[in-house]
Amino acid sequence: MINAQIQARRTDAIARGVGMMTQVYADRAENAEIWDAEGQRFIDFASGIAVLNTGHRHPKVMEAVRGQLERFTHTCHQVVPYENYVALAERLNAIVPGPTPKKTVFVTTGAEACENAVKIARAATGRNAVIAFSGGFHGRTFMGMALTGKVAPYKLGFGAMPADVFHAPFPVPLHGVTEDDALAALDKLFKADVDPARVAAIAIEPVQGEGGFYQAPARFLRRLREICDEHGILLIMDEVQTGFARTGKLLATEHYDIEPDLVTMAKSLAGGFPLAAVTGKADIMDAPAPGGLGGTYGGSPIGIAAAHAVLDVIEEEGLCARADQLGARLKQRLESLRDDVPEIADIRGPGFMNAVEFNDAATKSPDAAFATRVRTEAFSRGLILLTCGVYGNVIRFLAPITIQDEIFSEALDILEASIRAAREA
């Protein structure tokens, strides 16, 4: 079989540390569907880990990329700049919430955006320490790993992490951490481990991605904003996974009445092309000296062209409202299974950034094995799902927001059948 042949070659050629969830190899894709090298069809509820909110190969995105390919593919913006970089920065500056004037820098990956946000925060404040949250994910570079609040598999075997990075518990009542608990722990961190006068920034995902799709409560984020203001700390909102209509807003920060100091973005920003950004308050963004920010491929003209098209598609096709509609249908379908599936511990998520968490029916402890059975069963039926969470017991749903109604209905039928089959296994 073709997939098996490629897999044998992969084992010999690719480093073991590059994990792989499936052993089928993509041949082509369209919107919410993927066909593998053997012609098998799959409905894609992973979207390359939240990269394809506008679907595989959206016609408008493809047209924009083809147009840019005909003009030029690379100059390095720091050497010979180009106007569409400036225009996209202007669009993101207008999108990020808050009245303060904004500025933007483009890089290539979400991890790189998080790294640069820390650099900017340190340059702006003259401080070193950074606080992140348990369960958070901010990338696989060394600062990204340090910020990430999950050891396996991201930190295993890589030695000491960068200094002056601290973690506070993220409020997850399902796991015994209330908003008040999380705030008290942060206060204790300031008393026992790090002087708040040394803290440059607090970084948080408004909805944790890899951590389990737990949404930060509004009261908690407002209080976090107040704490930052009290101590001169910058608030970094990591919107790498939450951004660009996934939560029913263009950015998840719009669900809260706060203005962040810095926002990191990537993934669905460019519809499958590598592009990331840091947007923040102009005076903060201007703290690093010329040459302190950038990168050879940062703000690739191809990715920039794709991102302009993505923003147009989101507006023209009403994808924020569409996300709310799809998420409501998905959660309603999952809720209908509660009586028959006692392993369902929680169903959650704003917009179309949804998850279902499974616990053992008897012990009520996290049941990663059940989540794995659901994912494996769904895959055997042609539906690609992703697990996540500190305990590995959460299935997250990241289908393209452009998914056709009939394919979405088909996927929901497969999901229900897979959950029921997992109970019988």
Secondary structure, 3 states (H helix, E strand, C coil): CHHHHHHHHHHHHCCCCCCCCCCCCEEEEEECEEEECCCCEEEECCHHHHCCCCCECCHHHHHHHHHHHCCCCCCCCCCCCCHHHHHHHHHHHHHCCCCCCEEEEEECCHHHHHHHHHHHHHHHHCCCEEEEECCCCCCCCHHHHHHCCCCCCCCCCCCCCCCCEEEECCCEHHHCECHHHHHHHHHHHHHHCCCHHHEEEEEECCECCCCCCCECCHHHHHHHHHHHHHHCCEEEEECCCCCCCCCCCCCHHHHCCCCCCEEEECHHHHCCCCCEEEEEEHHHHCCCCCCCCCCCCCCCHHHHHHHHHHHHHHHHCCHHHHHHHHHHHHHHHHHCCCCCCCCEEEEECCCCCEEEEEECCCCCCECHHHHHHHHHHHHHCCEECEEECCCCCEEEECCCCCCCHHHHHHHHHHHHHHHHHHHHC
